[in-house]
Amino acid sequence: MNRWMQIAYDEAIKGMSANEGGPFGAVIVKDGEILAKAHNRVLATNDPTAHAEMIAIKEASQVLGTFSRSTSP
């Protein structure tokens, strides 16, 4: 299994084990570095939008200081 997919899988297992949401994990990588990783937190937060992908995108945007994949204006 690809190492990034293994990290996403591990996140999914982590979320399921904690009963925080369904079996979903996500990882966002740029230039070989992890910007964010997350698992579903729909049950934990009672928020139907708390999907792994959305959480990871929000975290990566904070790390980059932008919502765009490009850091130039």
N, CA, C, O and CB atoms as a CASP TS submission, in Angstrom:
PFRMAT TS
TARGET T0000
AUTHOR 0000-0000-0000
METHOD Language model
MODEL 1
PARENT N/A
ATOM      1  N   MET     1       0.852  -1.180   0.000  1.00  0.00           N
ATOM      2  CA  MET     1       0.000   0.000   0.000  1.00  0.00           C
ATOM      3  C   MET     1       0.899   1.245   0.000  1.00  0.00           C
ATOM      4  O   MET     1       1.925   1.278   0.680  1.00  0.00           O
ATOM      5  CB  MET     1      -0.971  -0.003   1.237  1.00  0.00           C
ATOM      6  N   ASN     2       0.515   2.233  -0.746  1.00  0.00           N
ATOM      7  CA  ASN     2       1.203   3.519  -0.782  1.00  0.00           C
ATOM      8  C   ASN     2       1.261   4.101   0.634  1.00  0.00           C
ATOM      9  O   ASN     2       0.296   3.984   1.389  1.00  0.00           O
ATOM     10  CB  ASN     2       0.487   4.504  -1.758  1.00  0.00           C
ATOM     11  N   ARG     3       2.382   4.726   0.997  1.00  0.00           N
ATOM     12  CA  ARG     3       2.528   5.207   2.385  1.00  0.00           C
ATOM     13  C   ARG     3       1.506   6.275   2.749  1.00  0.00           C
ATOM     14  O   ARG     3       1.087   6.354   3.904  1.00  0.00           O
ATOM     15  CB  ARG     3       3.925   5.759   2.599  1.00  0.00           C
ATOM     16  N   TRP     4       1.095   7.103   1.782  1.00  0.00           N
ATOM     17  CA  TRP     4       0.104   8.134   2.081  1.00  0.00           C
ATOM     18  C   TRP     4      -1.264   7.490   2.314  1.00  0.00           C
ATOM     19  O   TRP     4      -2.018   7.912   3.190  1.00  0.00           O
ATOM     20  CB  TRP     4       0.030   9.172   0.933  1.00  0.00           C
ATOM     21  N   MET     5      -1.570   6.477   1.527  1.00  0.00           N
ATOM     22  CA  MET     5      -2.832   5.760   1.728  1.00  0.00           C
ATOM     23  C   MET     5      -2.820   5.016   3.063  1.00  0.00           C
ATOM     24  O   MET     5      -3.858   4.888   3.714  1.00  0.00           O
ATOM     25  CB  MET     5      -3.085   4.771   0.569  1.00  0.00           C
ATOM     26  N   GLN     6      -1.656   4.530   3.468  1.00  0.00           N
ATOM     27  CA  GLN     6      -1.559   3.853   4.769  1.00  0.00           C
ATOM     28  C   GLN     6      -1.865   4.836   5.899  1.00  0.00           C
ATOM     29  O   GLN     6      -2.524   4.475   6.873  1.00  0.00           O
ATOM     30  CB  GLN     6      -0.149   3.233   4.962  1.00  0.00           C
ATOM     31  N   ILE     7      -1.396   6.057   5.775  1.00  0.00           N
ATOM     32  CA  ILE     7      -1.670   7.076   6.796  1.00  0.00           C
ATOM     33  C   ILE     7      -3.162   7.401   6.826  1.00  0.00           C
ATOM     34  O   ILE     7      -3.746   7.523   7.903  1.00  0.00           O
ATOM     35  CB  ILE     7      -0.844   8.363   6.526  1.00  0.00           C
ATOM     36  N   ALA     8      -3.782   7.540   5.658  1.00  0.00           N
ATOM     37  CA  ALA     8      -5.226   7.791   5.595  1.00  0.00           C
ATOM     38  C   ALA     8      -5.995   6.612   6.202  1.00  0.00           C
ATOM     39  O   ALA     8      -6.963   6.804   6.937  1.00  0.00           O
ATOM     40  CB  ALA     8      -5.676   8.033   4.125  1.00  0.00           C
ATOM     41  N   TYR     9      -5.558   5.408   5.889  1.00  0.00           N
ATOM     42  CA  TYR     9      -6.182   4.204   6.455  1.00  0.00           C
ATOM     43  C   TYR     9      -6.059   4.209   7.979  1.00  0.00           C
ATOM     44  O   TYR     9      -7.028   3.938   8.689  1.00  0.00           O
ATOM     45  CB  TYR     9      -5.531   2.922   5.869  1.00  0.00           C
ATOM     46  N   ASP    10      -4.871   4.517   8.471  1.00  0.00           N
ATOM     47  CA  ASP    10      -4.652   4.554   9.924  1.00  0.00           C
ATOM     48  C   ASP    10      -5.558   5.592  10.588  1.00  0.00           C
ATOM     49  O   ASP    10      -6.076   5.360  11.681  1.00  0.00           O
ATOM     50  CB  ASP    10      -3.173   4.865  10.239  1.00  0.00           C
ATOM     51  N   GLU    11      -5.748   6.731   9.931  1.00  0.00           N
ATOM     52  CA  GLU    11      -6.658   7.751  10.455  1.00  0.00           C
ATOM     53  C   GLU    11      -8.086   7.214  10.515  1.00  0.00           C
ATOM     54  O   GLU    11      -8.800   7.444  11.491  1.00  0.00           O
ATOM     55  CB  GLU    11      -6.602   9.026   9.588  1.00  0.00           C
ATOM     56  N   ALA    12      -8.499   6.496   9.467  1.00  0.00           N
ATOM     57  CA  ALA    12      -9.848   5.920   9.452  1.00  0.00           C
ATOM     58  C   ALA    12     -10.038   4.954  10.612  1.00  0.00           C
ATOM     59  O   ALA    12     -11.066   4.981  11.290  1.00  0.00           O
ATOM     60  CB  ALA    12     -10.113   5.203   8.121  1.00  0.00           C
ATOM     61  N   ILE    13      -9.055   4.108  10.835  1.00  0.00           N
ATOM     62  CA  ILE    13      -9.131   3.149  11.947  1.00  0.00           C
ATOM     63  C   ILE    13      -9.181   3.891  13.276  1.00  0.00           C
ATOM     64  O   ILE    13      -9.938   3.511  14.170  1.00  0.00           O
ATOM     65  CB  ILE    13      -7.923   2.178  11.921  1.00  0.00           C
ATOM     66  N   LYS    14      -8.384   4.942  13.410  1.00  0.00           N
ATOM     67  CA  LYS    14      -8.362   5.748  14.637  1.00  0.00           C
ATOM     68  C   LYS    14      -9.755   6.325  14.931  1.00  0.00           C
ATOM     69  O   LYS    14     -10.233   6.269  16.064  1.00  0.00           O
ATOM     70  CB  LYS    14      -7.322   6.894  14.514  1.00  0.00           C
ATOM     71  N   GLY    15     -10.390   6.875  13.902  1.00  0.00           N
ATOM     72  CA  GLY    15     -11.721   7.454  14.078  1.00  0.00           C
ATOM     73  C   GLY    15     -12.770   6.415  14.415  1.00  0.00           C
ATOM     74  O   GLY    15     -13.638   6.650  15.255  1.00  0.00           O
ATOM     75  N   MET    16     -12.690   5.264  13.761  1.00  0.00           N
ATOM     76  CA  MET    16     -13.648   4.192  14.039  1.00  0.00           C
ATOM     77  C   MET    16     -13.451   3.647  15.451  1.00  0.00           C
ATOM     78  O   MET    16     -14.422   3.387  16.162  1.00  0.00           O
ATOM     79  CB  MET    16     -13.504   3.058  13.007  1.00  0.00           C
ATOM     80  N   SER    17     -12.211   3.478  15.847  1.00  0.00           N
ATOM     81  CA  SER    17     -11.915   2.949  17.187  1.00  0.00           C
ATOM     82  C   SER    17     -12.432   3.871  18.283  1.00  0.00           C
ATOM     83  O   SER    17     -12.842   3.413  19.349  1.00  0.00           O
ATOM     84  CB  SER    17     -10.410   2.743  17.356  1.00  0.00           C
ATOM     85  N   ALA    18     -12.410   5.161  18.017  1.00  0.00           N
ATOM     86  CA  ALA    18     -12.891   6.144  18.987  1.00  0.00           C
ATOM     87  C   ALA    18     -14.388   6.413  18.830  1.00  0.00           C
ATOM     88  O   ALA    18     -14.956   7.221  19.565  1.00  0.00           O
ATOM     89  CB  ALA    18     -12.113   7.446  18.841  1.00  0.00           C
ATOM     90  N   ASN    19     -15.024   5.736  17.872  1.00  0.00           N
ATOM     91  CA  ASN    19     -16.450   5.926  17.576  1.00  0.00           C
ATOM     92  C   ASN    19     -16.767   7.381  17.251  1.00  0.00           C
ATOM     93  O   ASN    19     -17.790   7.915  17.679  1.00  0.00           O
ATOM     94  CB  ASN    19     -17.303   5.463  18.758  1.00  0.00           C
ATOM     95  N   GLU    20     -15.874   8.019  16.486  1.00  0.00           N
ATOM     96  CA  GLU    20     -16.060   9.426  16.122  1.00  0.00           C
ATOM     97  C   GLU    20     -16.717   9.614  14.771  1.00  0.00           C
ATOM     98  O   GLU    20     -17.208  10.701  14.468  1.00  0.00           O
ATOM     99  CB  GLU    20     -14.744  10.132  16.127  1.00  0.00           C
ATOM    100  N   GLY    21     -16.734   8.568  13.951  1.00  0.00           N
ATOM    101  CA  GLY    21     -17.343   8.683  12.634  1.00  0.00           C
ATOM    102  C   GLY    21     -17.113   7.424  11.831  1.00  0.00           C
ATOM    103  O   GLY    21     -16.587   6.433  12.337  1.00  0.00           O
ATOM    104  N   GLY    22     -17.509   7.473  10.589  1.00  0.00           N
ATOM    105  CA  GLY    22     -17.392   6.319   9.709  1.00  0.00           C
ATOM    106  C   GLY    22     -15.956   6.011   9.332  1.00  0.00           C
ATOM    107  O   GLY    22     -15.031   6.701   9.761  1.00  0.00           O
ATOM    108  N   PRO    23     -15.770   4.973   8.525  1.00  0.00           N
ATOM    109  CA  PRO    23     -14.430   4.480   8.187  1.00  0.00           C
ATOM    110  C   PRO    23     -13.753   5.285   7.091  1.00  0.00           C
ATOM    111  O   PRO    23     -13.508   4.775   5.998  1.00  0.00           O
ATOM    112  CB  PRO    23     -14.508   3.043   7.763  1.00  0.00           C
ATOM    113  N   PHE    24     -13.451   6.540   7.384  1.00  0.00           N
ATOM    114  CA  PHE    24     -12.859   7.409   6.381  1.00  0.00           C
ATOM    115  C   PHE    24     -11.690   8.185   6.974  1.00  0.00           C
ATOM    116  O   PHE    24     -11.761   8.683   8.097  1.00  0.00           O
ATOM    117  CB  PHE    24     -13.909   8.372   5.815  1.00  0.00           C
ATOM    118  N   GLY    25     -10.622   8.277   6.204  1.00  0.00           N
ATOM    119  CA  GLY    25      -9.454   9.045   6.601  1.00  0.00           C
ATOM    120  C   GLY    25      -8.946   9.813   5.405  1.00  0.00           C
ATOM    121  O   GLY    25      -9.222   9.451   4.261  1.00  0.00           O
ATOM    122  N   ALA    26      -8.203  10.876   5.665  1.00  0.00           N
ATOM    123  CA  ALA    26      -7.659  11.693   4.581  1.00  0.00           C
ATOM    124  C   ALA    26      -6.291  12.216   4.979  1.00  0.00           C
ATOM    125  O   ALA    26      -6.012  12.436   6.157  1.00  0.00           O
ATOM    126  CB  ALA    26      -8.610  12.865   4.235  1.00  0.00           C
ATOM    127  N   VAL    27      -5.443  12.411   3.980  1.00  0.00           N
ATOM    128  CA  VAL    27      -4.130  13.013   4.196  1.00  0.00           C
ATOM    129  C   VAL    27      -3.855  13.944   3.021  1.00  0.00           C
ATOM    130  O   VAL    27      -4.141  13.605   1.873  1.00  0.00           O
ATOM    131  CB  VAL    27      -3.003  11.918   4.339  1.00  0.00           C
ATOM    132  N   ILE    28      -3.304  15.110   3.310  1.00  0.00           N
ATOM    133  CA  ILE    28      -2.935  16.063   2.265  1.00  0.00           C
ATOM    134  C   ILE    28      -1.431  16.243   2.325  1.00  0.00           C
ATOM    135  O   ILE    28      -0.865  16.567   3.369  1.00  0.00           O
ATOM    136  CB  ILE    28      -3.682  17.436   2.436  1.00  0.00           C
ATOM    137  N   VAL    29      -0.792  16.024   1.173  1.00  0.00           N
ATOM    138  CA  VAL    29       0.662  16.039   1.068  1.00  0.00           C
ATOM    139  C   VAL    29       1.086  17.066   0.024  1.00  0.00           C
ATOM    140  O   VAL    29       0.479  17.164  -1.042  1.00  0.00           O
ATOM    141  CB  VAL    29       1.205  14.633   0.705  1.00  0.00           C
ATOM    142  N   LYS    30       2.114  17.817   0.330  1.00  0.00           N
ATOM    143  CA  LYS    30       2.693  18.764  -0.636  1.00  0.00           C
ATOM    144  C   LYS    30       4.200  18.624  -0.569  1.00  0.00           C
ATOM    145  O   LYS    30       4.796  18.697   0.506  1.00  0.00           O
ATOM    146  CB  LYS    30       2.249  20.248  -0.343  1.00  0.00           C
ATOM    147  N   ASP    31       4.806  18.423  -1.722  1.00  0.00           N
ATOM    148  CA  ASP    31       6.264  18.289  -1.816  1.00  0.00           C
ATOM    149  C   ASP    31       6.800  17.218  -0.869  1.00  0.00           C
ATOM    150  O   ASP    31       7.858  17.386  -0.263  1.00  0.00           O
ATOM    151  CB  ASP    31       6.935  19.625  -1.514  1.00  0.00           C
ATOM    152  N   GLY    32       6.064  16.121  -0.750  1.00  0.00           N
ATOM    153  CA  GLY    32       6.507  15.004   0.067  1.00  0.00           C
ATOM    154  C   GLY    32       6.329  15.192   1.561  1.00  0.00           C
ATOM    155  O   GLY    32       6.791  14.358   2.339  1.00  0.00           O
ATOM    156  N   GLU    33       5.676  16.255   1.981  1.00  0.00           N
ATOM    157  CA  GLU    33       5.451  16.532   3.399  1.00  0.00           C
ATOM    158  C   GLU    33       3.956  16.539   3.691  1.00  0.00           C
ATOM    159  O   GLU    33       3.163  17.059   2.905  1.00  0.00           O
ATOM    160  CB  GLU    33       6.089  17.884   3.807  1.00  0.00           C
ATOM    161  N   ILE    34       3.581  15.964   4.814  1.00  0.00           N
ATOM    162  CA  ILE    34       2.175  15.961   5.219  1.00  0.00           C
ATOM    163  C   ILE    34       1.794  17.341   5.737  1.00  0.00           C
ATOM    164  O   ILE    34       2.408  17.863   6.667  1.00  0.00           O
ATOM    165  CB  ILE    34       1.909  14.880   6.301  1.00  0.00           C
ATOM    166  N   LEU    35       0.765  17.924   5.115  1.00  0.00           N
ATOM    167  CA  LEU    35       0.236  19.197   5.595  1.00  0.00           C
ATOM    168  C   LEU    35      -0.858  18.967   6.629  1.00  0.00           C
ATOM    169  O   LEU    35      -0.988  19.720   7.594  1.00  0.00           O
ATOM    170  CB  LEU    35      -0.305  20.031   4.426  1.00  0.00           C
ATOM    171  N   ALA    36      -1.643  17.912   6.411  1.00  0.00           N
ATOM    172  CA  ALA    36      -2.751  17.626   7.323  1.00  0.00           C
ATOM    173  C   ALA    36      -3.197  16.181   7.164  1.00  0.00           C
ATOM    174  O   ALA    36      -3.054  15.582   6.098  1.00  0.00           O
ATOM    175  CB  ALA    36      -3.933  18.585   7.067  1.00  0.00           C
ATOM    176  N   LYS    37      -3.732  15.642   8.228  1.00  0.00           N
ATOM    177  CA  LYS    37      -4.365  14.324   8.184  1.00  0.00           C
ATOM    178  C   LYS    37      -5.543  14.361   9.141  1.00  0.00           C
ATOM    179  O   LYS    37      -5.519  15.058  10.156  1.00  0.00           O
ATOM    180  CB  LYS    37      -3.354  13.173   8.561  1.00  0.00           C
ATOM    181  N   ALA    38      -6.578  13.597   8.798  1.00  0.00           N
ATOM    182  CA  ALA    38      -7.802  13.655   9.606  1.00  0.00           C
ATOM    183  C   ALA    38      -8.635  12.400   9.388  1.00  0.00           C
ATOM    184  O   ALA    38      -8.415  11.639   8.446  1.00  0.00           O
ATOM    185  CB  ALA    38      -8.631  14.914   9.261  1.00  0.00           C
ATOM    186  N   HIS    39      -9.590  12.210  10.279  1.00  0.00           N
ATOM    187  CA  HIS    39     -10.577  11.150  10.129  1.00  0.00           C
ATOM    188  C   HIS    39     -11.955  11.769  10.353  1.00  0.00           C
ATOM    189  O   HIS    39     -12.077  12.864  10.902  1.00  0.00           O
ATOM    190  CB  HIS    39     -10.308   9.964  11.131  1.00  0.00           C
ATOM    191  N   ASN    40     -12.991  11.047   9.918  1.00  0.00           N
ATOM    192  CA  ASN    40     -14.348  11.548  10.100  1.00  0.00           C
ATOM    193  C   ASN    40     -14.624  11.802  11.571  1.00  0.00           C
ATOM    194  O   ASN    40     -14.251  11.008  12.435  1.00  0.00           O
ATOM    195  CB  ASN    40     -15.371  10.562   9.527  1.00  0.00           C
ATOM    196  N   ARG    41     -15.290  12.928  11.845  1.00  0.00           N
ATOM    197  CA  ARG    41     -15.674  13.280  13.212  1.00  0.00           C
ATOM    198  C   ARG    41     -17.156  13.640  13.274  1.00  0.00           C
ATOM    199  O   ARG    41     -17.591  14.390  14.147  1.00  0.00           O
ATOM    200  CB  ARG    41     -14.817  14.450  13.733  1.00  0.00           C
ATOM    201  N   VAL    42     -17.924  13.089  12.325  1.00  0.00           N
ATOM    202  CA  VAL    42     -19.358  13.382  12.252  1.00  0.00           C
ATOM    203  C   VAL    42     -20.063  13.033  13.557  1.00  0.00           C
ATOM    204  O   VAL    42     -20.828  13.843  14.081  1.00  0.00           O
ATOM    205  CB  VAL    42     -19.998  12.616  11.093  1.00  0.00           C
ATOM    206  N   LEU    43     -19.817  11.836  14.089  1.00  0.00           N
ATOM    207  CA  LEU    43     -20.479  11.422  15.328  1.00  0.00           C
ATOM    208  C   LEU    43     -19.955  12.197  16.532  1.00  0.00           C
ATOM    209  O   LEU    43     -20.728  12.580  17.410  1.00  0.00           O
ATOM    210  CB  LEU    43     -20.288   9.926  15.554  1.00  0.00           C
ATOM    211  N   ALA    44     -18.655  12.425  16.574  1.00  0.00           N
ATOM    212  CA  ALA    44     -18.045  13.105  17.726  1.00  0.00           C
ATOM    213  C   ALA    44     -18.510  14.547  17.857  1.00  0.00           C
ATOM    214  O   ALA    44     -18.634  15.066  18.967  1.00  0.00           O
ATOM    215  CB  ALA    44     -16.531  13.070  17.611  1.00  0.00           C
ATOM    216  N   THR    45     -18.769  15.197  16.719  1.00  0.00           N
ATOM    217  CA  THR    45     -19.124  16.618  16.737  1.00  0.00           C
ATOM    218  C   THR    45     -20.597  16.876  16.452  1.00  0.00           C
ATOM    219  O   THR    45     -21.069  18.009  16.551  1.00  0.00           O
ATOM    220  CB  THR    45     -18.290  17.360  15.735  1.00  0.00           C
ATOM    221  N   ASN    46     -21.328  15.803  16.093  1.00  0.00           N
ATOM    222  CA  ASN    46     -22.730  15.941  15.672  1.00  0.00           C
ATOM    223  C   ASN    46     -22.829  16.959  14.526  1.00  0.00           C
ATOM    224  O   ASN    46     -23.767  17.754  14.458  1.00  0.00           O
ATOM    225  CB  ASN    46     -23.629  16.381  16.877  1.00  0.00           C
ATOM    226  N   ASP    47     -21.851  16.910  13.642  1.00  0.00           N
ATOM    227  CA  ASP    47     -21.760  17.833  12.503  1.00  0.00           C
ATOM    228  C   ASP    47     -21.689  17.014  11.222  1.00  0.00           C
ATOM    229  O   ASP    47     -20.692  16.334  10.980  1.00  0.00           O
ATOM    230  CB  ASP    47     -20.515  18.779  12.631  1.00  0.00           C
ATOM    231  N   PRO    48     -22.729  17.068  10.401  1.00  0.00           N
ATOM    232  CA  PRO    48     -22.746  16.256   9.184  1.00  0.00           C
ATOM    233  C   PRO    48     -21.694  16.671   8.156  1.00  0.00           C
ATOM    234  O   PRO    48     -21.483  15.960   7.174  1.00  0.00           O
ATOM    235  CB  PRO    48     -24.104  16.326   8.554  1.00  0.00           C
ATOM    236  N   THR    49     -21.037  17.800   8.365  1.00  0.00           N
ATOM    237  CA  THR    49     -19.982  18.233   7.436  1.00  0.00           C
ATOM    238  C   THR    49     -18.586  17.864   7.917  1.00  0.00           C
ATOM    239  O   THR    49     -17.607  18.178   7.240  1.00  0.00           O
ATOM    240  CB  THR    49     -20.059  19.729   7.227  1.00  0.00           C
ATOM    241  N   ALA    50     -18.467  17.215   9.055  1.00  0.00           N
ATOM    242  CA  ALA    50     -17.151  16.906   9.643  1.00  0.00           C
ATOM    243  C   ALA    50     -16.537  15.652   9.013  1.00  0.00           C
ATOM    244  O   ALA    50     -16.130  14.724   9.711  1.00  0.00           O
ATOM    245  CB  ALA    50     -17.278  16.716  11.168  1.00  0.00           C
ATOM    246  N   HIS    51     -16.482  15.649   7.695  1.00  0.00           N
ATOM    247  CA  HIS    51     -15.866  14.543   6.960  1.00  0.00           C
ATOM    248  C   HIS    51     -14.350  14.702   6.971  1.00  0.00           C
ATOM    249  O   HIS    51     -13.835  15.817   7.052  1.00  0.00           O
ATOM    250  CB  HIS    51     -16.398  14.482   5.504  1.00  0.00           C
ATOM    251  N   ALA    52     -13.655  13.601   6.890  1.00  0.00           N
ATOM    252  CA  ALA    52     -12.191  13.612   6.938  1.00  0.00           C
ATOM    253  C   ALA    52     -11.594  14.582   5.928  1.00  0.00           C
ATOM    254  O   ALA    52     -10.674  15.335   6.250  1.00  0.00           O
ATOM    255  CB  ALA    52     -11.647  12.215   6.689  1.00  0.00           C
ATOM    256  N   GLU    53     -12.114  14.563   4.716  1.00  0.00           N
ATOM    257  CA  GLU    53     -11.574  15.414   3.662  1.00  0.00           C
ATOM    258  C   GLU    53     -11.728  16.895   3.996  1.00  0.00           C
ATOM    259  O   GLU    53     -10.808  17.687   3.792  1.00  0.00           O
ATOM    260  CB  GLU    53     -12.259  15.107   2.341  1.00  0.00           C
ATOM    261  N   MET    54     -12.895  17.255   4.509  1.00  0.00           N
ATOM    262  CA  MET    54     -13.142  18.659   4.847  1.00  0.00           C
ATOM    263  C   MET    54     -12.244  19.122   5.986  1.00  0.00           C
ATOM    264  O   MET    54     -11.697  20.224   5.948  1.00  0.00           O
ATOM    265  CB  MET    54     -14.609  18.866   5.224  1.00  0.00           C
ATOM    266  N   ILE    55     -12.098  18.282   6.990  1.00  0.00           N
ATOM    267  CA  ILE    55     -11.240  18.628   8.123  1.00  0.00           C
ATOM    268  C   ILE    55      -9.793  18.789   7.659  1.00  0.00           C
ATOM    269  O   ILE    55      -9.117  19.740   8.050  1.00  0.00           O
ATOM    270  CB  ILE    55     -11.334  17.551   9.230  1.00  0.00           C
ATOM    271  N   ALA    56      -9.321  17.867   6.830  1.00  0.00           N
ATOM    272  CA  ALA    56      -7.949  17.930   6.333  1.00  0.00           C
ATOM    273  C   ALA    56      -7.729  19.167   5.462  1.00  0.00           C
ATOM    274  O   ALA    56      -6.684  19.811   5.561  1.00  0.00           O
ATOM    275  CB  ALA    56      -7.616  16.664   5.541  1.00  0.00           C
ATOM    276  N   ILE    57      -8.685  19.502   4.621  1.00  0.00           N
ATOM    277  CA  ILE    57      -8.567  20.695   3.778  1.00  0.00           C
ATOM    278  C   ILE    57      -8.469  21.948   4.642  1.00  0.00           C
ATOM    279  O   ILE    57      -7.640  22.820   4.382  1.00  0.00           O
ATOM    280  CB  ILE    57      -9.770  20.803   2.813  1.00  0.00           C
ATOM    281  N   LYS    58      -9.310  22.040   5.663  1.00  0.00           N
ATOM    282  CA  LYS    58      -9.269  23.205   6.554  1.00  0.00           C
ATOM    283  C   LYS    58      -7.920  23.307   7.264  1.00  0.00           C
ATOM    284  O   LYS    58      -7.344  24.391   7.353  1.00  0.00           O
ATOM    285  CB  LYS    58     -10.404  23.128   7.589  1.00  0.00           C
ATOM    286  N   GLU    59      -7.421  22.189   7.764  1.00  0.00           N
ATOM    287  CA  GLU    59      -6.129  22.191   8.457  1.00  0.00           C
ATOM    288  C   GLU    59      -4.991  22.553   7.509  1.00  0.00           C
ATOM    289  O   GLU    59      -4.111  23.333   7.872  1.00  0.00           O
ATOM    290  CB  GLU    59      -5.864  20.824   9.091  1.00  0.00           C
ATOM    291  N   ALA    60      -4.999  21.999   6.301  1.00  0.00           N
ATOM    292  CA  ALA    60      -3.946  22.304   5.330  1.00  0.00           C
ATOM    293  C   ALA    60      -3.981  23.785   4.946  1.00  0.00           C
ATOM    294  O   ALA    60      -2.932  24.406   4.779  1.00  0.00           O
ATOM    295  CB  ALA    60      -4.099  21.421   4.072  1.00  0.00           C
ATOM    296  N   SER    61      -5.161  24.342   4.808  1.00  0.00           N
ATOM    297  CA  SER    61      -5.286  25.764   4.488  1.00  0.00           C
ATOM    298  C   SER    61      -4.689  26.636   5.584  1.00  0.00           C
ATOM    299  O   SER    61      -4.067  27.661   5.306  1.00  0.00           O
ATOM    300  CB  SER    61      -6.750  26.132   4.271  1.00  0.00           C
ATOM    301  N   GLN    62      -4.883  26.225   6.822  1.00  0.00           N
ATOM    302  CA  GLN    62      -4.293  26.975   7.937  1.00  0.00           C
ATOM    303  C   GLN    62      -2.771  26.882   7.908  1.00  0.00           C
ATOM    304  O   GLN    62      -2.081  27.876   8.136  1.00  0.00           O
ATOM    305  CB  GLN    62      -4.828  26.452   9.283  1.00  0.00           C
ATOM    306  N   VAL    63      -2.253  25.694   7.629  1.00  0.00           N
ATOM    307  CA  VAL    63      -0.796  25.495   7.557  1.00  0.00           C
ATOM    308  C   VAL    63      -0.195  26.358   6.449  1.00  0.00           C
ATOM    309  O   VAL    63       0.841  26.995   6.635  1.00  0.00           O
ATOM    310  CB  VAL    63      -0.458  23.999   7.314  1.00  0.00           C
ATOM    311  N   LEU    64      -0.867  26.369   5.286  1.00  0.00           N
ATOM    312  CA  LEU    64      -0.360  27.123   4.135  1.00  0.00           C
ATOM    313  C   LEU    64      -0.653  28.616   4.214  1.00  0.00           C
ATOM    314  O   LEU    64       0.008  29.425   3.563  1.00  0.00           O
ATOM    315  CB  LEU    64      -0.949  26.570   2.868  1.00  0.00           C
ATOM    316  N   GLY    65      -1.640  28.969   5.012  1.00  0.00           N
ATOM    317  CA  GLY    65      -2.038  30.383   5.087  1.00  0.00           C
ATOM    318  C   GLY    65      -2.838  30.821   3.870  1.00  0.00           C
ATOM    319  O   GLY    65      -2.961  32.016   3.601  1.00  0.00           O
ATOM    320  N   THR    66      -3.384  29.854   3.132  1.00  0.00           N
ATOM    321  CA  THR    66      -4.185  30.143   1.951  1.00  0.00           C
ATOM    322  C   THR    66      -5.080  28.952   1.640  1.00  0.00           C
ATOM    323  O   THR    66      -4.818  27.834   2.084  1.00  0.00           O
ATOM    324  CB  THR    66      -3.285  30.480   0.742  1.00  0.00           C
ATOM    325  N   PHE    67      -6.135  29.199   0.874  1.00  0.00           N
ATOM    326  CA  PHE    67      -7.001  28.108   0.449  1.00  0.00           C
ATOM    327  C   PHE    67      -6.608  27.607  -0.935  1.00  0.00           C
ATOM    328  O   PHE    67      -7.169  26.626  -1.424  1.00  0.00           O
ATOM    329  CB  PHE    67      -8.462  28.556   0.454  1.00  0.00           C
ATOM    330  N   SER    68      -5.661  28.266  -1.557  1.00  0.00           N
ATOM    331  CA  SER    68      -5.225  27.931  -2.904  1.00  0.00           C
ATOM    332  C   SER    68      -4.018  27.012  -2.861  1.00  0.00           C
ATOM    333  O   SER    68      -3.208  27.099  -1.939  1.00  0.00           O
ATOM    334  CB  SER    68      -4.900  29.195  -3.696  1.00  0.00           C
ATOM    335  N   ARG    69      -3.887  26.134  -3.845  1.00  0.00           N
ATOM    336  CA  ARG    69      -2.695  25.262  -3.885  1.00  0.00           C
ATOM    337  C   ARG    69      -1.446  26.071  -4.194  1.00  0.00           C
ATOM    338  O   ARG    69      -0.338  25.638  -3.877  1.00  0.00           O
ATOM    339  CB  ARG    69      -2.868  24.144  -4.938  1.00  0.00           C
ATOM    340  N   SER    70      -1.604  27.216  -4.797  1.00  0.00           N
ATOM    341  CA  SER    70      -0.481  28.101  -5.093  1.00  0.00           C
ATOM    342  C   SER    70      -0.313  29.084  -3.937  1.00  0.00           C
ATOM    343  O   SER    70      -1.304  29.612  -3.432  1.00  0.00           O
ATOM    344  CB  SER    70      -0.699  28.857  -6.443  1.00  0.00           C
ATOM    345  N   THR    71       0.900  29.333  -3.517  1.00  0.00           N
ATOM    346  CA  THR    71       1.120  30.295  -2.432  1.00  0.00           C
ATOM    347  C   THR    71       1.394  31.687  -2.959  1.00  0.00           C
ATOM    348  O   THR    71       1.576  32.615  -2.172  1.00  0.00           O
ATOM    349  CB  THR    71       2.272  29.848  -1.554  1.00  0.00           C
ATOM    350  N   SER    72       1.429  31.858  -4.286  1.00  0.00           N
ATOM    351  CA  SER    72       1.621  33.189  -4.845  1.00  0.00           C
ATOM    352  C   SER    72       0.270  33.806  -5.167  1.00  0.00           C
ATOM    353  O   SER    72      -0.672  33.087  -5.499  1.00  0.00           O
ATOM    354  CB  SER    72       2.509  33.135  -6.105  1.00  0.00           C
ATOM    355  N   PRO    73       0.158  35.138  -5.075  1.00  0.00           N
ATOM    356  CA  PRO    73      -1.146  35.818  -5.318  1.00  0.00           C
ATOM    357  C   PRO    73      -1.621  35.681  -6.735  1.00  0.00           C
ATOM    358  O   PRO    73      -2.685  36.193  -7.082  1.00  0.00           O
ATOM    359  CB  PRO    73      -1.050  37.289  -4.982  1.00  0.00           C
TER
END
